[in-house]
Amino acid sequence: MQTKSKLLLVVALMLLTLTAATIINISLNFRDYSIQGAIDKAHLSANLVRDGLTSHMVNGIMDKREYFLEQISKNNNVKSVWVSRAESVAKQYGDGFPTEAPRDEIDLEVLKTGISVQKIIENTQSSTIRVTIPYTIDPKASNLNCMQCHNAKRGDTLGIISMEFDISDMRNTGLLTILKILAINIIFLLIVLFLINYYATPYMQLFSNLQDGITKASHGDFTHKFSSNVGGDAQNVISQLNTLFSKMQGTFGDIKNTLGNFIPKSLSSNDPLYEAKTIIGELSDIYKFKKTIEHDSSKDMVFQRVTDILKTKYKIENFSFYELNNILHQRTLVYSSSKQSICYDYVDKDAKLCRAHRTNTDVISTEFLNLCQTCDAKNLKYICIPFSINNDSSIIISITTEKEDELNQINSKIASIKNYLEAAKPVIETKILMDKLRDTSLRDAMTGLYNRRFLEEFIDKVMSQAQREKETYSVLMLDVDWFKIVNDTYGHDVGDKVIVEIGKVLKANIRGADLAIRYGGEEFVLMLHNASDEGTLDVAKKIHSAFGNLIFDVGAGATMQKTMSIGVSKFPVDGDTIWKCIKLADTALYSAKTTGRNKIVVYVPELSQREDVR
């Protein structure tokens, strides 16, 4: 209805402007007409006075001219009239009556210039026009009667006549006329506004109704019912709009319900259009994310993608990313913006101490004082988000900040972050499975150590990295002494027990950076990363001693003990490739075998010169 008021106001202003313009125009024209009428009357009267005075002069009755002027004044509604002689006439015929002397500056000016002067005198009570007209000998006139009686030449002013006309009645009449015109225009204005209001109101109501419906629709509400008192085509439009809105409400209602499972609480609103736009955008980003990680070659690369999403999309600066082994309850730091964990180190070895992992719920530090007691965040606020990949694996994202309002902002993004984790979940699970399958194919089933295939596939990469980083590897070749006798005497079951125990001994005596490989049969290879010569011998002695102390049950109450021989070489000191160093360690092992067994032999170049070990 505000539009209708504006329309009525605009029409009213236009009509009032037109009325004002009309009244101003009429007033000016009426005023000009009144003044011009008075001037014309003055000129007519002036001519009558001139002709009359000329007649008086010819007839010799100039002494009667005052009576004549008085009658002119009465008969022509002149307020006052007087004549004044020019100086030349006064010199020739005298000054005349006292009333005929110039009365003011206007008389003197007209006598001097011979130009008529009009002056309007107005006040609240009356309106008067003063006209002073000169009597001038016309230089173009052929009638020279004036020059016969006057000592004058053409163009001289003989005198003036001044008259004052009361035009108050004209002014009052003009005002009355203007008031009538104003009244008529106001009546016309009211009629026009009434008609506009009468005929426009239904359309304005329709417009307002449409506006209400469109406003609701812009917020996703299509429940509005349109109605109007306007007939004809408008009713058809209303019917079509109601049908359209009904269909749209049903359609968007279905969309909202369909997308409801994807809507994070932080994005939920009463506007299905906003929800649809937001969720479709989110799903589009997640779809592109998922299609990207599906082509990534490893689980670690997928983890890097998740890290990038946290940093670029969600603008999270400080966080740590952990991978957890749910079987061993061990935790590995994948990424940390601060290069270290916010938890105590012992939590990595016993992940059950992590509250988020143990409860499988989000841990938000502001919910309770010192909520997670294994967190070493000090004055930082934190959120820990656990996410299960499968029964064997899960991840945890720990986000820290110094300000509580930033923590609240991050908290509002958790649901959206989990959408990305959900998209990554099957891909990560597939990568883990592929890693397991690949690891299985690269490990010895009996000992759990890497097999020779692993060595063949990865030794070149290990060597390239070692050369690039200037790293060293101590290579140990191990072999059980007289192992064939064990199989021949006690059977392969006992032989398998010996192999299994060797695997346990090796695992127990090497570091995480070291590699233990079952090279074939009873032969094993150890690669000790950046080990010193003394450290290498120390490890070899521990393994040699630990294995020699093992007692094997061979059945029927009998037991046995076995020994092993070990050959040692060093990359890149002894050989420029690890394969060469394995060969050289095998040479040292052979030397141990041929010189009594049950010993450790470190490779020296002289061994390669001996015929018996070549």
Buried (B, 14 or more C-beta within 10 A) or exposed (E): EEEBEEBBEEBBEEBEEEBEEBBEEBBEEBBEEBBEBBBEBBBEBBEBBBEBBBEBBEEEEBEEBEEBBEEBBEEBEBBEBBBBBBEBBBEBBEEBBEEBEBEEEBBBBBBEEBEBBBEEEEEEEEBBBBBBBBBBBEEEEEEEEBBEBBEBEEEBBBBBBBBBBBBBEBBEEBEEBBEEBBEEBEEEBEEBBEEBBEEBBBBBBBBBBBEEBEEBBEEBBBEBEBEBEBEEEBBEBBEEBBEEBEEBBEEBBEBBEEBEEBBBEEBBEEBBBBBBEBBEEBBEBBEEBBEEBBEBEEBEEBBBBBBEBBBEBBEBEBBBBBBBEBEEBBBEBBBBBEEEBBBEEEBBEEBEBBBBBBEEEBBBBEEEEEBBEBBBBEEBBBBBBBBBBEEBBBBBBBBBBEEEEBBBBBBEBBBBBBBBBEBBBBBBBBBBEEEEEEEEEBBBEBBBBBBBEBBEEEBEEBBEEBEEEEBBBBBBBBBBBEBEEBBEEBEEEBBBBBBEBBBBBBEEBBEEEBBBBBBEEBBBBBBBBBBEEEEBBEBBEBBBEBBBEBEBEBEEEEEBEBEBBBBBBBBBEBBEBBBBBBBBBBBBBBBBBEEEBBBBBBBBEEBBEEEEBE
